[in-house]
Amino acid sequence: MDWPSNVPIDPEDSLWSFCFDGVQLFINMSCPGHVTLKSRNLGAYITFVINPRENFDLIANRNSRKGIRVRQTIRKRVERYNAAPVPDALGFFGSHSNLEWRQYQLAEEHSPPKTICPFRMRTRTREVEPS
């Protein structure tokens, strides 16, 4: 499917999110290199946890008191589990100070943060049949 018309194609836009088949997705990249961020280490291999964006918007919407409380509770638990502060990159989708892609692959403490989105958009090319 085409990229949804209501989703910007520029990852540097606060309303951008990765999309596949017309569905906005939230991606959590977990890998064994995460030591401080234990919550992002799910074992010996890189793991992509993929959820539809709308799940977050229904449960933990930034525009509702309940949504804000849900995220605060989750982040307190993550902080306790990691025994480290929650990374600054975690934000609320749509906030002007938040870029969604920065939350996908969090940097370990004392590691340089990623400066560009790890995903690249390719335009669909149509094969032309010989005449």
N, C-alpha and C positions, 0 to 999 in steps of 0.2 A: 504494500500500500504506500501511497505517497505520505510524505511528512505532514503531520496535522497542521492545518493552516493557523491554528491558535497557538502554536509553539514556535518560538523563535529558532532559527537555525544556528545562531551564534552562541556557543557555550559561555561566552562572557556576558550574556544577558541573564539577569536574575530570574527570568521566567522560562529559561531553557531547561529541558530535561531530555535525557536519552529516550528515543522512541523506537519501537519496533512494531511493524505491522499496524501502525496507527495508534498504538497504546504507549502512553508515557510510562516510563519505568524508573525505579530507583535501584541502583546497583551498589552492592557492598562487596568490595574486593577484600578477601581475607587471605592471608598467606603466612607461612611458617616464619617469615622474617620479622613478624610483629612479636616483640618481646614485652615492651611496656604496655602496648595496647592488646592485652590478652584477649579481649572481646573480638578482635579482628584476626585471631589466629585459630583456625578451625582444624588444624592438623598439618600433615606433611606436604600438602599440595595447595596450590592456589585454588581458591573457591570463590565463585561468583554467586552471591545470594541476590536474586532478582525478584522484585515485588512491583506490582502495578502502583504507580504514583497515587492513584485514587484511594488505595487502602490507607495511606498515610493521611490523605486529606479528609477521609471520613472519620478516622480515629483520633488523629493528633493534629487537627487543623490549627494553624497559627491565629486564626480569627475567632477562636472560641476559647472560653475559659477552660472548659474540659480538655480540649486539645492541648493547650499550653500545660496544664497539670499533668497530662499523660506523658508528654515529652520531658517535663522536669523530673517525673518519677523514673522514667527510663534512664535518663542521663545520670541521676544520682546513683542508680544501681550499677550502671556501667563504670562510673567513677570509683565506686566501692570495689567492684570486681577487679578493675585494672590497678587499683591502688595508685591511681594517677589522675590528674585533672582531665576532664573531657576536652578534647582538642577544640581549638577556636574555630576550626573549619566546619564544625557541626552547627548548622543554623536552621532556619525555617525557610522552606521553599517559598519563593516570591518576595522575600525580604530584599530590599535594595542592596544590603551589605553581604548577601549570601550568593555564592555561586554553587549550584547543585553539584557539578562535577568534582569539586574539591572534597566533597563528602564521600565520594565513591572509594577513593584510595587514600586513606589517612596516612600522614607521615609520622614516623616514630619520633619520639623526643630527640632533640639534637640532630635530626635529619633535615636536610633542606626540603621545604614543601614543593610539591609539583607546581610548575609555572604555566603549563598548558594542559588542556583537557586531553586525557589519554585516548579518547575516541575521535575518530575522523569520519566525516560524512562523505560518502561517495555518491555521485549521481548515477542513476540507472542509465545504462547505455543499451540501446536497442541494436541487436544484430541485424544487418541488412543482408537479405538473401541475394545471392548472385542472380543476375538477369539472364 
